[in-house]
Amino acid sequence: HRMGNTDLVDVTVKMHAKTDRAILISDDGEEESAVWVPLSQCEVMPLSRGMVTVTMPEWLAMDKGLI
C-alpha cells in the first residue's frame, strides 16, 4: 500500500466494543458481522446512540468490507 498517499474515507458505523488498541464496528448494527479495526489506523468521532464516524484509509475500509 502507498503510505503517505493514502485516500481516507469516513464510515458511519455502530461501535460494539473498544479496547486500548482496536474498536469493534459494524455497518449494519449487528455484532455478528462486526469487524475489529486497529485504532492506530483510524480516527473515531462519537455520534449518538453508539454510532461513530470512523476515518480510515480506503484500503482498510475495503479490506474490512465496510465500503
Buried (B, 14 or more C-beta within 10 A) or exposed (E): EEEEEBEEBEBEBBBBEEEEEBBBBBBEEEEEEBBBBEBEBBEBEEEEEEBBEBBBBBBBBEBBEBE
